[in-house]
Amino acid sequence: MKSFGNVLWGIVLIVVGLIIGGNELGITNINIFFDGWWTLFIIVPCFIGLFKEREKTGNIIGLLIGIAEASSMTEKQIRAIEEKKAQKL
């Protein structure tokens, strides 16, 4: 199971590298630094820990906290967009 975690980390790093490279070359326009991007530092290790570790309680709690924080940031973004639209009208 140890090698699966390493492969998963490798895939995550490759995907992030492809996104950044595609943005720099003008192929894509994906913004990975959204409000609350820092929650990925909680979510990703906890997700990988679900597969690597025998005791999963801490990883599940961390995953739930990270997802809750990320979703609260998303709600703030939606409210900000709605306020900008209302100001334009």
C-alpha positions as CSV (number, residue, x, y, z in Angstrom):
1,M,0.0,0.0,0.0
2,K,3.0,2.3,0.5
3,S,3.7,2.4,-3.2
4,F,0.1,3.4,-4.0
5,G,0.4,6.6,-1.9
6,N,3.7,7.5,-3.7
7,V,2.0,7.0,-7.1
8,L,-1.0,9.1,-6.0
9,W,1.4,11.9,-4.9
10,G,3.2,11.6,-8.2
11,I,-0.1,11.9,-10.2
12,V,-1.1,15.0,-8.1
13,L,2.2,16.7,-8.8
14,I,2.1,15.9,-12.5
15,V,-1.4,17.3,-12.8
16,V,-0.5,20.5,-11.0
17,G,2.6,20.8,-13.2
18,L,0.6,20.3,-16.4
19,I,-1.9,23.0,-15.3
20,I,0.8,25.5,-14.5
21,G,2.7,24.7,-17.7
22,G,-0.4,24.9,-19.8
23,N,-1.2,28.3,-18.3
24,E,2.3,29.6,-19.0
25,L,2.2,28.4,-22.6
26,G,-1.2,29.9,-23.1
27,I,-2.8,26.5,-23.8
28,T,-5.2,26.6,-20.8
29,N,-6.5,29.3,-18.5
30,I,-7.1,27.4,-15.3
31,N,-6.7,29.3,-12.0
32,I,-5.7,26.8,-9.3
33,F,-5.2,29.6,-6.7
34,F,-8.8,30.2,-5.8
35,D,-9.9,31.7,-2.5
36,G,-9.3,28.9,0.0
37,W,-6.7,27.1,-2.1
38,W,-4.7,26.6,1.1
39,T,-7.3,24.0,2.2
40,L,-5.8,21.6,-0.3
41,F,-2.9,21.4,2.1
42,I,-5.4,19.7,4.5
43,I,-7.5,17.8,2.0
44,V,-4.8,16.1,-0.2
45,P,-2.7,14.6,2.6
46,C,-5.8,13.4,4.5
47,F,-7.2,11.8,1.3
48,I,-3.9,10.0,0.6
49,G,-3.7,9.0,4.3
50,L,-7.0,7.2,3.9
51,F,-5.2,4.7,1.6
52,K,-1.8,4.6,3.4
53,E,-2.6,4.3,7.0
54,R,-4.5,1.7,9.0
55,E,-6.1,4.2,11.4
56,K,-8.4,6.4,9.3
57,T,-10.2,8.5,12.0
58,G,-7.8,11.4,11.9
59,N,-7.7,11.5,8.2
60,I,-11.5,11.5,7.9
61,I,-11.8,14.3,10.4
62,G,-9.1,16.3,8.6
63,L,-10.8,15.7,5.2
64,L,-14.2,16.9,6.6
65,I,-12.6,20.0,8.1
66,G,-10.8,20.8,4.8
67,I,-13.9,20.3,2.7
68,A,-15.9,22.4,5.1
69,E,-13.4,25.2,4.9
70,A,-13.2,25.0,1.1
71,S,-17.0,25.1,0.7
72,S,-17.3,28.1,3.0
73,M,-14.7,29.9,0.8
74,T,-16.8,29.0,-2.3
75,E,-19.9,30.4,-0.7
76,K,-18.0,33.7,0.0
77,Q,-17.0,33.8,-3.7
78,I,-20.6,33.3,-4.8
79,R,-21.8,36.1,-2.6
80,A,-19.1,38.4,-3.9
81,I,-20.0,37.7,-7.5
82,E,-23.7,38.3,-6.7
83,E,-22.8,41.6,-5.0
84,K,-20.8,42.7,-8.1
85,K,-23.7,41.9,-10.4
86,A,-26.1,43.8,-8.2
87,Q,-23.8,46.9,-8.2
88,K,-23.7,46.8,-12.0
89,L,-27.5,47.0,-12.2
